[in-house]
Amino acid sequence: MNFYKERSGLSYMDNHRHMPWHAQQLTEVYHTLQTSEEGLSDAEAAERLRKNGRNELSSKPPKTILQMLKAQIMDPMILILVGAAGVSAILREWTEAWVIFTIVIVNAVIGIVQEKKAQSSLEALRNMSAPTARVLRQGEESIVLSAELVVGDVVMLSDGDMVPADLRLIESANLKVQEASLTGESVPSEKEAEDILSEDCPLGDRSNMAYTSAIVTYGRATGVVVATGMNTEVGKIAEMLDDQDDMETPIKRKLNAVGKTLTVAGVIVCELILLIGALYQRPLIPQFLVAISLAISIIPEGLPATATIVMALGVQRMAKKNALIRKLPAVETLGSATVICSDKTGTLTLNKMSVTGVAVYDDFEKGTTTSVENAVRQYPEKYRELVYAAALCNDASFDPDHKGEIIGDPTEGALIYMAQMFGINHENLEKEHPRLFEQPFDSQRKRMTTVHRVDNRLTAYTKGAADELLPLCTHIW
């Protein structure tokens, strides 16, 4: 079978772009991709790279400043403003002319700045890829550039690696993958290579797949590349970001319709005035100036200017909240939203978790939790052991290069923030009570245990799923 045989003008990647790899047995995957668990030969990998291209995100050439400026000025309402400014200048209404020209310039600048920011979002996606990857070629491990990965390559992943392409997992050991950039799920997803899922399984639930830009937070795995470059799930997002099709919003359509109607009305009035003046044999130049003045008074040059200013203010306010608006008129559509639906994760949030409530014995008696703020202010000693457990039974840490950022699991990061609220620096606490033993979290045990010397005695701190921990407890603190 020729892997690169083309049918009806479509390449191999086009034919298999939407293949439900998560629903197939590994033997089917190997057969379809013409590969094996030992990987490809160097010659075959080079040929596939030549045929299918590099494992990179592509895009249309970015618009130049002049192209953006042309798109801004060619808007019908902007052309009406320019025309009104020009006629005002002819009539020596210099103040009105300069005001209108200023509005046009401000509108163009804001539009260009927003579009340049939007272009940077695609560049950010391109940077979300690992520079190198560990692969099996002819059964031997080697390091290759991620851009040179091809479909059929067998890739090895370990803790801390970034997934370099879309993979169907071959084997996994306690694998957890952070997929927030793709799915919005703040908590790392557990993966299991042996799972066979239904074809309609949602992307976020595909436990036997690992996707480009995801980060391995725990465990290790081996997977076969099923998609590279623009054929990956991240590539599909890049295609949507790169789509330059303009969609008019309702208010833009209405403004354009009103502007065109009134412009036509203005032209008709102008012609009627000239015609009436000609019938009465009035001087042509004064009649022409009167006709132009009446036409300008009909054209609502203030309407698009006002709409532009209001939308520009909205864009700037949203930009301060890190919400990027690509096209200025989109603010109107967003402003019309009455209901916003999102899932329970970090899709529309900062992808950070925080502890909001804590509970010890008194809280359980009352059947309520205590907010962290109240616990810190009123009963810090009562929650001492709980805070120690949160800070010591923890593998996360603060990023030394980015103040306030967490390295590690978001849930563990939330516990470090909580300890900080109680005035406890987890790094100093770990130095004071070093870890003597640990039992890492795994999918079977569903809990993590660390042993420390506290107050001259060995103390074990355990955190994990409540349904796993509670049956093991005999007392409550």
CORNOR-V372052 format. One record per residue. N is the residue number from 1. RES is the residue in one small letter. PHI is phi in degrees with one decimal (NA if undefined). OMEGA is omega in degrees with one decimal (none if undefined). Layout:
# CORNOR-V372052
{{N,RES,PHI,OMEGA} {N,RES,PHI,OMEGA}}
This chain:
# CORNOR-V372052
{{1,m,NA,178.7} {2,n,-87.4,-176.3} {3,f,-58.2,-173.4} {4,y,-101.7,179.1} {5,k,-60.4,-178.5} {6,e,-98.1,178.9} {7,r,-125.8,178.4} {8,s,53.2,176.4} {9,g,79.8,-179.3} {10,l,-102.6,178.2} {11,s,-82.1,178.0} {12,y,-55.1,-176.0} {13,m,-65.0,178.2} {14,d,-65.0,-177.4} {15,n,-68.8,-173.3} {16,h,-115.8,-174.7} {17,r,-62.4,-175.4} {18,h,-106.2,179.4} {19,m,-66.8,178.6} {20,p,-79.8,-176.3} {21,w,-59.1,-177.1} {22,h,-68.0,-177.9} {23,a,-101.0,-175.3} {24,q,-108.2,171.4} {25,q,-69.3,-178.8} {26,l,-61.6,178.7} {27,t,-62.2,177.0} {28,e,-66.1,-179.6} {29,v,-62.6,178.9} {30,y,-59.1,-177.4} {31,h,-65.6,-178.3} {32,t,-65.9,-177.0} {33,l,-87.7,-178.3} {34,q,54.4,179.3} {35,t,-142.6,178.3} {36,s,-150.4,-179.3} {37,e,-69.4,176.2} {38,e,-93.0,176.9} {39,g,86.8,-177.8} {40,l,-95.5,170.5} {41,s,-80.1,179.5} {42,d,-60.7,-179.0} {43,a,-66.6,179.5} {44,e,-65.0,179.0} {45,a,-62.2,179.3} {46,a,-64.2,179.3} {47,e,-66.6,178.5} {48,r,-66.1,177.8} {49,l,-63.7,179.1} {50,r,-66.1,-176.7} {51,k,-75.7,-170.7} {52,n,-100.8,178.3} {53,g,88.5,-175.6} {54,r,-77.1,-179.8} {55,n,-83.2,-177.7} {56,e,-138.9,175.1} {57,l,-83.3,178.6} {58,s,-106.7,178.7} {59,s,-160.5,173.0} {60,k,-68.1,175.8} {61,p,-57.9,-179.1} {62,p,-63.2,177.9} {63,k,-63.9,173.7} {64,t,-79.5,178.3} {65,i,-59.4,-179.5} {66,l,-65.3,177.9} {67,q,-64.5,177.9} {68,m,-64.4,-179.6} {69,l,-62.8,178.8} {70,k,-61.8,179.7} {71,a,-62.3,179.8} {72,q,-68.9,-173.8} {73,i,-77.5,-175.4} {74,m,-77.4,175.0} {75,d,-62.8,-175.8} {76,p,-53.1,-178.2} {77,m,-68.0,177.6} {78,i,-68.3,177.0} {79,l,-61.9,176.6} {80,i,-62.3,177.9} {81,l,-61.6,179.8} {82,v,-61.5,178.0} {83,g,-61.9,179.4} {84,a,-63.0,178.8} {85,a,-65.8,179.6} {86,g,-63.8,179.4} {87,v,-66.0,177.9} {88,s,-61.2,178.3} {89,a,-67.2,178.5} {90,i,-61.8,179.9} {91,l,-83.1,179.2} {92,r,62.9,172.4} {93,e,-89.0,-169.8} {94,w,-64.5,-179.1} {95,t,-61.4,-179.9} {96,e,-62.9,-179.9} {97,a,-62.0,-178.5} {98,w,-68.1,178.1} {99,v,-62.2,-178.9} {100,i,-65.7,178.8} {101,f,-60.8,178.6} {102,t,-62.5,178.7} {103,i,-61.8,179.0} {104,v,-61.3,-179.0} {105,i,-65.3,179.2} {106,v,-60.4,179.2} {107,n,-60.2,-179.2} {108,a,-64.8,-179.4} {109,v,-63.0,-180.0} {110,i,-60.7,-179.9} {111,g,-61.5,-179.7} {112,i,-66.7,179.4} {113,v,-60.4,-179.9} {114,q,-63.7,-178.4} {115,e,-68.9,176.6} {116,k,-63.9,177.3} {117,k,-63.8,-179.7} {118,a,-65.0,178.2} {119,q,-62.7,-179.4} {120,s,-68.3,179.3} {121,s,-64.9,177.2} {122,l,-69.5,177.7} {123,e,-62.6,177.3} {124,a,-63.5,177.0} {125,l,-62.5,-179.2} {126,r,-63.7,-178.6} {127,n,-79.0,-179.0} {128,m,-86.0,179.4} {129,s,-144.9,-178.9} {130,a,-77.3,-179.0} {131,p,-70.5,-179.4} {132,t,-133.5,179.3} {133,a,-145.7,174.9} {134,r,-92.9,-177.6} {135,v,-129.4,171.6} {136,l,-100.2,174.8} {137,r,-121.3,-177.1} {138,q,57.6,176.5} {139,g,82.7,-178.7} {140,e,-114.2,-179.2} {141,e,-75.7,176.6} {142,s,-149.0,178.0} {143,i,-102.6,179.0} {144,v,-128.3,173.7} {145,l,-65.8,179.9} {146,s,-58.7,-179.9} {147,a,-65.4,-178.1} {148,e,-101.7,174.7} {149,l,-68.0,178.9} {150,v,-131.3,176.7} {151,v,-60.7,-177.8} {152,g,103.3,176.0} {153,d,-64.9,174.9} {154,v,-103.0,-174.2} {155,v,-109.9,177.0} {156,m,-106.8,-178.7} {157,l,-118.7,174.1} {158,s,-141.9,-176.1} {159,d,-53.4,178.2} {160,g,95.9,-179.2} {161,d,-73.6,170.0} {162,m,-99.0,-178.7} {163,v,-67.2,-172.3} {164,p,-86.7,-179.5} {165,a,-159.8,177.0} {166,d,-73.3,-173.8} {167,l,-121.1,163.7} {168,r,-95.9,-173.8} {169,l,-66.0,177.0} {170,i,-94.8,175.1} {171,e,-147.4,-178.9} {172,s,-147.9,177.5} {173,a,-136.1,179.5} {174,n,50.6,-174.1} {175,l,-78.2,171.7} {176,k,-128.9,-175.6} {177,v,-128.9,177.2} {178,q,-85.1,-176.4} {179,e,-113.4,-174.1} {180,a,-57.8,-177.7} {181,s,-65.6,-177.9} {182,l,-105.8,-174.8} {183,t,-105.5,-176.2} {184,g,85.4,-178.4} {185,e,-77.5,-175.6} {186,s,-67.8,-175.9} {187,v,-85.4,178.0} {188,p,-55.6,-178.9} {189,s,-91.4,175.5} {190,e,-78.5,-177.7} {191,k,-118.8,178.9} {192,e,-142.5,-174.1} {193,a,-63.5,-174.3} {194,e,-77.3,-178.9} {195,d,-66.1,170.4} {196,i,-120.3,-170.4} {197,l,-109.2,177.9} {198,s,-74.5,-176.9} {199,e,-63.3,-177.6} {200,d,-91.3,179.8} {201,c,-63.8,179.8} {202,p,-61.0,-176.2} {203,l,-56.2,-177.2} {204,g,-68.4,-178.8} {205,d,-104.3,-177.3} {206,r,-80.1,-172.4} {207,s,-74.3,179.6} {208,n,-104.3,-179.9} {209,m,-124.0,171.3} {210,a,-131.3,-171.4} {211,y,-111.3,-180.0} {212,t,-50.2,177.7} {213,s,84.0,176.5} {214,a,-70.5,-178.1} {215,i,-119.0,177.9} {216,v,-77.2,-179.3} {217,t,-98.9,-177.7} {218,y,-161.6,173.2} {219,g,82.1,-179.1} {220,r,-146.2,-178.7} {221,a,-165.6,171.9} {222,t,-129.1,-179.0} {223,g,-146.5,178.2} {224,v,-103.7,-178.5} {225,v,-69.9,179.0} {226,v,-112.3,178.6} {227,a,-158.0,178.3} {228,t,-133.2,173.9} {229,g,56.2,-176.6} {230,m,-72.9,178.1} {231,n,-87.7,177.9} {232,t,-78.1,178.2} {233,e,-63.9,176.1} {234,v,-66.3,177.4} {235,g,-61.4,177.9} {236,k,-65.0,176.0} {237,i,-65.2,179.5} {238,a,-61.7,177.6} {239,e,-61.6,179.6} {240,m,-65.5,178.4} {241,l,-66.1,-176.0} {242,d,-86.6,-179.2} {243,d,-69.7,-175.1} {244,q,-97.0,-178.9} {245,d,-63.8,179.5} {246,d,-89.0,176.3} {247,m,-118.3,-179.3} {248,e,-80.7,177.4} {249,t,-85.1,-178.8} {250,p,-55.3,-177.0} {251,i,-68.9,178.1} {252,k,-67.2,177.4} {253,r,-62.4,-178.6} {254,k,-66.9,178.2} {255,l,-62.3,178.3} {256,n,-62.7,-179.6} {257,a,-63.8,179.3} {258,v,-63.6,-179.9} {259,g,-61.1,179.5} {260,k,-64.9,-179.5} {261,t,-61.7,-178.8} {262,l,-69.6,176.3} {263,t,-64.0,177.0} {264,v,-61.2,178.4} {265,a,-60.9,179.2} {266,g,-63.4,178.6} {267,v,-64.4,179.0} {268,i,-62.0,178.4} {269,v,-61.4,179.6} {270,c,-59.0,179.8} {271,e,-65.3,179.1} {272,l,-62.6,179.4} {273,i,-61.8,179.0} {274,l,-63.4,-179.6} {275,l,-65.7,178.9} {276,i,-63.7,177.8} {277,g,-63.0,178.9} {278,a,-65.8,179.4} {279,l,-63.2,-179.4} {280,y,-92.2,176.5} {281,q,58.5,175.6} {282,r,-81.4,177.6} {283,p,-58.6,-172.4} {284,l,-68.1,-174.2} {285,i,-62.8,177.6} {286,p,-59.3,179.1} {287,q,-64.0,179.8} {288,f,-64.6,179.3} {289,l,-64.4,177.0} {290,v,-63.2,-179.7} {291,a,-60.6,179.5} {292,i,-63.6,-179.9} {293,s,-60.5,178.8} {294,l,-65.4,179.3} {295,a,-63.7,179.9} {296,i,-65.0,-179.2} {297,s,-65.4,178.4} {298,i,-80.6,-178.3} {299,i,-67.8,-175.7} {300,p,-83.6,-177.6} {301,e,-63.2,178.8} {302,g,-76.2,-176.4} {303,l,-67.3,177.9} {304,p,-65.1,178.7} {305,a,-63.0,179.3} {306,t,-62.2,179.7} {307,a,-60.8,179.9} {308,t,-62.6,-178.8} {309,i,-63.0,-179.4} {310,v,-63.4,-179.9} {311,m,-67.2,178.3} {312,a,-63.6,176.1} {313,l,-61.4,178.6} {314,g,-63.3,178.9} {315,v,-61.9,-179.0} {316,q,-65.3,178.5} {317,r,-64.1,-179.9} {318,m,-70.2,178.5} {319,a,-62.2,177.3} {320,k,-65.2,177.6} {321,k,-98.2,178.9} {322,n,63.1,175.0} {323,a,-106.5,-174.4} {324,l,-93.0,175.5} {325,i,-103.9,-175.4} {326,r,-75.2,-179.8} {327,k,-116.4,-175.8} {328,l,-55.5,-178.4} {329,p,-64.7,-179.8} {330,a,-64.6,178.3} {331,v,-59.9,-179.5} {332,e,-61.8,179.9} {333,t,-64.1,179.3} {334,l,-64.6,179.2} {335,g,-67.1,179.1} {336,s,-84.3,-177.8} {337,a,-66.0,176.9} {338,t,-107.3,179.4} {339,v,-136.2,174.6} {340,i,-116.7,-179.1} {341,c,-102.3,176.3} {342,s,-146.0,178.2} {343,d,-82.9,-172.2} {344,k,-81.4,-170.7} {345,t,-97.8,-173.4} {346,g,-88.4,-176.3} {347,t,-56.9,-178.8} {348,l,-109.7,-177.9} {349,t,-121.5,-177.3} {350,l,-88.8,-176.0} {351,n,59.7,175.8} {352,k,-126.0,178.4} {353,m,-110.3,178.4} {354,s,-145.9,176.2} {355,v,-84.2,-179.9} {356,t,-108.7,-178.6} {357,g,-144.3,178.1} {358,v,-131.3,-179.0} {359,a,-147.6,169.8} {360,v,-125.3,-169.4} {361,y,-54.6,-178.7} {362,d,-59.8,-179.7} {363,d,-65.6,179.3} {364,f,-66.8,177.4} {365,e,-62.6,-179.5} {366,k,-81.6,-178.8} {367,g,77.3,179.7} {368,t,-135.1,173.3} {369,t,-103.9,175.2} {370,t,-108.5,178.5} {371,s,-63.8,-178.3} {372,v,-59.7,-179.7} {373,e,-59.7,179.0} {374,n,-68.3,179.8} {375,a,-63.1,179.4} {376,v,-66.4,-174.1} {377,r,-77.9,-170.1} {378,q,-108.6,-172.2} {379,y,-132.5,-176.4} {380,p,-60.5,-177.8} {381,e,-68.2,-178.0} {382,k,-63.6,-176.2} {383,y,-104.3,-174.5} {384,r,-58.2,-177.6} {385,e,-64.3,178.7} {386,l,-63.7,-179.6} {387,v,-69.4,176.1} {388,y,-60.0,179.4} {389,a,-62.0,-179.1} {390,a,-64.0,-175.3} {391,a,-83.2,-175.0} {392,l,-88.7,177.5} {393,c,-87.4,-166.8} {394,n,-159.5,179.6} {395,d,-109.2,-179.8} {396,a,-81.9,178.4} {397,s,-156.7,176.8} {398,f,-79.2,177.6} {399,d,-74.1,-177.9} {400,p,-67.4,-177.4} {401,d,-90.8,-179.1} {402,h,-131.8,-175.2} {403,k,-58.4,176.7} {404,g,87.3,179.9} {405,e,-85.3,-177.6} {406,i,-105.3,170.0} {407,i,-104.3,-179.7} {408,g,123.1,-175.4} {409,d,-67.9,-179.2} {410,p,-60.4,179.0} {411,t,-65.5,178.3} {412,e,-67.2,176.0} {413,g,-61.6,178.0} {414,a,-62.0,179.4} {415,l,-68.8,176.9} {416,i,-66.7,176.5} {417,y,-59.7,179.9} {418,m,-62.8,178.6} {419,a,-60.0,178.8} {420,q,-62.8,178.3} {421,m,-63.9,177.5} {422,f,-84.5,178.6} {423,g,80.2,-177.9} {424,i,-110.8,174.3} {425,n,-88.3,-172.1} {426,h,-65.0,178.4} {427,e,-67.0,177.7} {428,n,-66.0,179.2} {429,l,-64.4,178.8} {430,e,-67.4,177.1} {431,k,-68.1,-179.6} {432,e,-71.9,-180.0} {433,h,-127.1,-174.0} {434,p,-62.0,180.0} {435,r,-75.5,-179.3} {436,l,-95.8,-179.3} {437,f,-159.2,175.6} {438,e,-146.4,171.1} {439,q,-119.0,-173.9} {440,p,-62.7,175.9} {441,f,-67.2,171.4} {442,d,-142.7,-172.8} {443,s,-68.4,178.4} {444,q,-83.6,-175.9} {445,r,-77.4,177.4} {446,k,57.9,175.8} {447,r,-160.8,179.7} {448,m,-125.1,-178.8} {449,t,-130.9,172.2} {450,t,-129.4,-179.1} {451,v,-116.1,-178.4} {452,h,-135.2,173.3} {453,r,-96.2,-178.5} {454,v,-125.2,-179.5} {455,d,53.3,176.3} {456,n,61.9,173.4} {457,r,-145.3,179.0} {458,l,-75.5,179.8} {459,t,-128.6,177.5} {460,a,-101.4,175.5} {461,y,-110.0,-178.9} {462,t,-128.6,173.4} {463,k,-132.3,-179.6} {464,g,170.0,-178.0} {465,a,-66.5,-177.1} {466,a,-59.3,-178.1} {467,d,-67.8,175.9} {468,e,-90.7,-175.3} {469,l,-81.0,-173.0} {470,l,-58.8,178.5} {471,p,-64.0,-179.1} {472,l,-90.2,-174.5} {473,c,-90.7,176.3} {474,t,-113.8,-178.5} {475,h,-137.8,174.7} {476,i,-119.6,-176.4} {477,w,-84.4,none}}
